[in-house]
Amino acid sequence: MARTFDRMISGLQQRYAALPEERRPPLALRTAEGPLRVFGTGEPEATLVIRNGQGMAALASMDHTAIAEAYVRNDLDVEGDLLRVLPVRHAFGDKHPLQYVMRFLRPLTMGQVKADRALVPEHYDRDPAFFLAFMDRRHRCYSHGFFSHDDESLEDAITRKLDFALEAVGARAGSRVLDIGGGWGAMTEHAGRRGIRLTSLTISEPSRAFIQGIIDAQQLPCEVRMEHFFEHNPAEKYDAIVNLGVTEHLPDYPRTLKHYDTLLKPGGKVYLDASAHRIKHSVSTFLEKHIYRGNGSLMCLHEYMEAVAGSPFEAELVVNDRWNYALTTRHWARNLDNNREMVIQRWGEPVYRLFRLYLWGCVDGFERGMLDAYHLVLSRMERTPAPWFATRNEAGS
């Protein structure tokens, strides 16, 4: 045990020293028996605790996924501010080629829709009360708000975002609007109260039942359908589409835009927002295994805009929302921690620790610029313009 501990300490010291200075907060490491090591200079800002041999083995593996899973099992723990420990995660590897290949093999063999139906609901099929333990209380919106200042309430920031999305696509009383990914009825309720005829799509039965309850209780002019986006083919085209945080589950951008085109009236608009990364398919193994199954990917803006350029759509607005998402996830993480006892009692400590690691990890990623976020407004043009080279040839002939 002592020899393993010494080898592990040596490896950790080398990896810690190789990190950029801003990712090297002073940290302490100890076992349940007590040996203590300090990394960095100054008073430790948090302590990583190795509770047992499984925790020791996970840390000694220097593997990002194994260490995260050990935290979820409570084989490893953090005393102090978890957010101060998270920058050090970049010292560890994440090489799981089989897991990576399977992300793309399943959709190829099963088809995208069947793969999504089999995997994506694993995240959303939890008891809605679990998500209500950390989301905003006014709307229950599982995407980021638009903050006017850092100290604004999450509820007001979400209201501002929902208002903006509907106004951006020109939705009015009587408009037919498609909501992709209904979540827990945030857009259904907000639009329905304005007299907007909204159709919400979901592939999660708990989500469908929750939204239907909202529609029935308030007699909203809305409907919720248990359908995948690519399966949805209504008899009448929509005036507008809103997509709050589902682009991450639709990584085939050309196919998505093509289906938008089939669903929208000429001149119709799409509002969408998404968390993003500059490298597509950069989801960690831990997130793919335990949070978002399937071949989803954070939005890659330059690839998305390339797809837009080859579609009947033009971008009217592109806005960087990284700080808005940082503030949103900070609210969610704090809400989860404030409801710790209730969450553990109802759903177990591993679920609490899993989502605690996920949400505070998002805060760290957004605040340090490792993650991005955007909202876009797209307009379906009346006709697709000719390629630039055709226009140039005609002008020169």
PABA-709263 format. One line per 2 residues: their letters; for each residue y, x negated, z of C-alpha. Coordinates in pm, whole numbers, plus 50000, padded with zeros to 5 digits. Last residue first. Layout:
BEGIN
A) Y/X/Z | ... $
END
This chain:
BEGIN
SG) 53607/52080/43003 | 53770/51893/43294 $
AE) 53839/52198/43509 | 53490/52337/43444 $
NR) 53337/52004/43544 | 53539/51996/43868 $
TA) 53438/52352/43962 | 53073/52272/43893 $
FW) 53099/51955/44103 | 53249/52147/44396 $
PA) 52956/52388/44409 | 53058/52745/44322 $
PT) 53179/52956/44612 | 52940/53210/44766 $
RE) 53086/53560/44751 | 53249/53792/45003 $
MR) 53221/53514/45259 | 53026/53568/45579 $
SL) 53248/53439/45859 | 53134/53200/46130 $
VL) 53284/53166/46477 | 53157/52874/46679 $
HY) 53117/52785/47045 | 53022/52437/47152 $
AD) 52836/52241/47418 | 52768/51873/47479 $
LM) 52523/51674/47691 | 52533/51309/47801 $
GR) 52907/51345/47855 | 52900/51250/48223 $
EF) 52994/51596/48348 | 52761/51771/48104 $
GD) 52452/51566/48189 | 52511/51561/48564 $
VC) 52565/51937/48577 | 52255/51988/48361 $
GW) 52048/51775/48600 | 52186/51985/48886 $
LY) 52044/52290/48708 | 51704/52144/48616 $
LR) 51638/51972/48950 | 51729/52287/49139 $
FL) 51523/52491/48896 | 51208/52294/48968 $
RY) 51284/52263/49341 | 51317/52640/49381 $
VP) 51004/52706/49176 | 50809/52445/49379 $
EG) 50935/52603/49707 | 50785/52944/49646 $
WR) 50893/53261/49465 | 50999/53508/49734 $
QI) 51036/53293/50047 | 51155/52988/49855 $
VM) 51421/53190/49670 | 51539/53361/49991 $
ER) 51567/53033/50180 | 51749/52853/49897 $
NN) 52008/53122/49821 | 52305/52890/49875 $
DL) 52119/52620/49682 | 52074/52854/49386 $
NR) 52440/52957/49397 | 52544/52591/49406 $
AW) 52331/52511/49102 | 52464/52812/48910 $
HR) 52827/52731/48991 | 52775/52368/48883 $
TT) 52603/52498/48568 | 52914/52697/48477 $
LA) 53160/52414/48551 | 52966/52170/48333 $
YN) 52929/52435/48062 | 53305/52488/48050 $
WR) 53351/52110/48048 | 53130/52072/47741 $
DN) 53283/52367/47552 | 53405/52190/47237 $
VV) 53540/52452/46997 | 53453/52524/46632 $
LE) 53640/52809/46462 | 53650/52976/46121 $
AE) 53335/52812/45991 | 53236/52937/45649 $
FP) 52923/53129/45565 | 52736/53189/45238 $
SG) 52520/52883/45317 | 52505/52517/45214 $
AV) 52812/52418/45417 | 52669/52608/45714 $
AE) 52359/52387/45700 | 52575/52074/45711 $
MY) 52765/52231/45999 | 52440/52271/46192 $
EH) 52339/51912/46124 | 52678/51786/46249 $
LC) 52658/52008/46556 | 52310/51924/46679 $
ML) 52225/52224/46894 | 51984/52148/47176 $
SG) 51630/52189/47056 | 51354/52445/47072 $
NG) 51006/52341/46964 | 50819/52535/47229 $
RY) 50843/52553/47607 | 51177/52556/47785 $
IH) 51159/52475/48158 | 50832/52307/48261 $
KE) 50675/52118/47974 | 50975/52098/47738 $
LF) 51214/52013/48021 | 50986/51741/48158 $
TS) 50926/51593/47812 | 51300/51555/47760 $
VS) 51475/51750/47482 | 51622/51519/47215 $
HK) 51509/51737/46924 | 51840/51677/46739 $
IR) 52055/51379/46834 | 52422/51448/46906 $
HA) 52330/51695/47176 | 52426/52057/47229 $
SA) 52443/52357/47458 | 52508/52665/47251 $
DL) 52759/52931/47155 | 52754/53181/46871 $
YV) 52992/53436/46721 | 52897/53564/46377 $
KG) 53128/53753/46143 | 53098/54018/45875 $
GP) 53296/53980/45552 | 53009/54114/45347 $
KL) 52784/54319/45578 | 52548/54116/45792 $
LT) 52170/54119/45840 | 52059/53940/45522 $
DY) 52320/53665/45571 | 52225/53611/45934 $
HK) 51872/53564/45803 | 51986/53289/45568 $
LT) 52181/53129/45853 | 51868/53116/46068 $
RP) 51655/52977/45785 | 51911/52705/45714 $
YD) 51938/52617/46087 | 51569/52582/46168 $
PL) 51619/52499/46538 | 51636/52864/46650 $
HE) 51559/52845/47025 | 51868/52631/47095 $
TV) 52066/52880/46883 | 51988/53133/47158 $
GL) 52282/53054/47388 | 52488/53369/47339 $
NV) 52439/53491/46982 | 52673/53765/46867 $
IA) 52641/53929/46526 | 52890/54151/46341 $
DY) 52932/54460/46122 | 52557/54502/46095 $
KE) 52347/54602/45795 | 52157/54931/45790 $
AP) 51781/54975/45759 | 51717/54701/46013 $
NH) 51506/54392/45944 | 51433/54206/46269 $
EF) 51126/53987/46241 | 51321/53658/46229 $
FH) 51512/53754/46545 | 51191/53824/46736 $
EM) 51154/54182/46842 | 51122/54381/47164 $
RV) 51422/54601/47087 | 51712/54703/47310 $
EC) 51939/54990/47213 | 52305/55068/47267 $
PL) 52542/55365/47285 | 52540/55331/47669 $
QQ) 52411/55614/47885 | 52506/55422/48202 $
AD) 52170/55437/48380 | 51972/55451/48056 $
II) 52136/55146/47897 | 52114/54943/48220 $
GQ) 51745/55034/48264 | 51677/54942/47902 $
IF) 51829/54601/47971 | 51594/54536/48264 $
AR) 51288/54660/48073 | 51365/54438/47775 $
SP) 51426/54131/47994 | 51103/54186/48186 $
ES) 50926/54223/47848 | 51061/53898/47705 $
IT) 51090/53872/47324 | 51447/54000/47319 $
LS) 51681/54164/47069 | 51990/54368/47160 $
TL) 52133/54635/46931 | 52494/54720/47008 $
RI) 52683/55034/46914 | 53023/54945/47056 $
GR) 53175/55222/47272 | 53363/54977/47492 $
RG) 53118/55027/47781 | 52843/54938/47536 $
AH) 52999/54600/47461 | 53005/54483/47824 $
ET) 52670/54642/47912 | 52482/54505/47613 $
MA) 52660/54169/47635 | 52548/54101/47991 $
GW) 52216/54281/47962 | 51983/54050/48148 $
GG) 51893/53819/47862 | 51957/54006/47538 $
GI) 51862/53729/47297 | 52040/53796/46970 $
DL) 52301/54071/47009 | 52353/54263/46684 $
VR) 52674/54465/46650 | 52737/54802/46484 $
SG) 53103/54894/46535 | 53178/55242/46673 $
AR) 53432/55122/46928 | 53554/54782/46806 $
AG) 53397/54446/46725 | 53626/54210/46532 $
VA) 53390/53913/46547 | 53630/53703/46756 $
EL) 53724/54003/46971 | 53364/54056/47078 $
AF) 53309/53687/47158 | 53644/53652/47335 $
DL) 53582/53945/47567 | 53238/53808/47656 $
KR) 53387/53463/47723 | 53672/53597/47939 $
TI) 53430/53808/48142 | 53214/53500/48196 $
AD) 53510/53297/48326 | 53613/53581/48558 $
EL) 53263/53599/48708 | 53234/53221/48745 $
SE) 53545/53222/48962 | 53836/52999/48863 $
DD) 53871/52668/49045 | 53845/52446/48735 $
HS) 54109/52633/48536 | 54115/52889/48252 $
FF) 53735/52881/48243 | 53532/53012/47949 $
GH) 53184/53098/48078 | 52848/52947/47995 $
SY) 52524/53124/47914 | 52275/53323/48120 $
CR) 52512/53615/48187 | 52434/53838/48486 $
HR) 52760/54031/48422 | 52936/54079/48757 $
RD) 52711/53876/48986 | 52726/53546/48801 $
MF) 52387/53374/48776 | 52213/53202/49070 $
AL) 51998/53455/49258 | 52021/53696/48963 $
FF) 51782/53463/48783 | 51517/53521/49049 $
AP) 51586/53894/49064 | 51489/53915/48696 $
DR) 51129/53836/48801 | 51013/53561/48569 $
DY) 50938/53637/48205 | 51233/53430/48080 $
HE) 51090/53079/48100 | 50734/53155/47991 $
PV) 50889/53390/47733 | 50950/53092/47497 $
LA) 50584/52992/47464 | 50357/53255/47306 $
RD) 50624/53464/47136 | 50795/53149/47011 $
AK) 50471/53016/46866 | 50400/53349/46699 $
VQ) 50748/53358/46542 | 50748/52995/46430 $
GM) 50407/53005/46261 | 50082/52930/46439 $
TL) 49985/52598/46274 | 50333/52465/46196 $
PR) 50488/52622/46506 | 50218/52458/46724 $
LF) 50240/52117/46557 | 50611/52074/46629 $
RM) 50605/52068/47009 | 50250/51929/46995 $
VY) 50383/51603/46847 | 50615/51547/47143 $
QL) 50343/51617/47400 | 50113/51375/47221 $
PH) 50386/51108/47200 | 50472/51112/47571 $
KD) 50715/50821/47618 | 50981/50918/47869 $
GF) 51082/50591/48034 | 51281/50544/48351 $
AH) 51619/50380/48414 | 51796/50685/48272 $
RV) 51691/50876/48584 | 51940/50663/48782 $
PL) 52223/50904/48693 | 52038/51175/48893 $
VR) 52064/51019/49238 | 52428/51110/49307 $
LL) 52373/51472/49199 | 52096/51508/49457 $
DG) 52354/51462/49734 | 52190/51369/50062 $
EV) 51822/51324/50135 | 51617/51334/49818 $
DL) 51246/51405/49807 | 50932/51270/49645 $
DN) 50585/51418/49697 | 50776/51747/49725 $
RV) 50573/51899/49438 | 50895/51945/49232 $
YA) 51000/51588/49319 | 50663/51455/49204 $
EA) 50708/51644/48875 | 51043/51470/48823 $
IA) 50886/51128/48890 | 50594/51193/48653 $
TH) 50833/51313/48381 | 51069/51015/48400 $
DM) 50791/50755/48406 | 50849/50434/48606 $
SA) 50480/50467/48702 | 50560/50320/49045 $
LA) 50768/50626/49126 | 50478/50860/49048 $
AM) 50228/50644/49235 | 50448/50634/49546 $
GQ) 50497/51010/49536 | 50123/51063/49509 $
GN) 50072/50820/49799 | 50294/51021/50030 $
RI) 50650/51124/50121 | 50852/50870/49923 $
VL) 51212/50950/50018 | 51509/50879/49789 $
TA) 51823/50838/49998 | 52175/50937/49897 $
EP) 52525/50786/49880 | 52413/50451/50021 $
EG) 52702/50264/50188 | 52821/49976/49972 $
TG) 52653/49765/49708 | 52367/49861/49482 $
FV) 52012/49943/49573 | 51916/49963/49940 $
RL) 51559/49928/50059 | 51404/50091/50365 $
PG) 51054/50074/50510 | 51018/50391/50729 $
EA) 50674/50537/50761 | 50768/50838/50546 $
TR) 50876/50591/50280 | 51228/50471/50211 $
LA) 51474/50416/49929 | 51851/50393/49961 $
LP) 52112/50440/49690 | 52442/50279/49590 $
PR) 52544/50445/49261 | 52432/50257/48951 $
RE) 52495/50484/48650 | 52864/50388/48618 $
EP) 52765/50021/48618 | 52548/50053/48311 $
LA) 52177/50031/48399 | 51992/49698/48373 $
AY) 52028/49628/48747 | 51846/49953/48827 $
RQ) 51560/49863/48594 | 51514/49520/48751 $
QL) 51544/49652/49106 | 51298/49931/49034 $
GS) 51038/49686/48906 | 51072/49465/49214 $
IM) 51057/49766/49445 | 50741/49890/49271 $
RD) 50573/49558/49310 | 50665/49549/49681 $
FT) 50540/49906/49737 | 50211/49833/49563 $
RA) 50166/49524/49783 | 50245/49726/50097 $
M) 50000/50000/50000 $
END
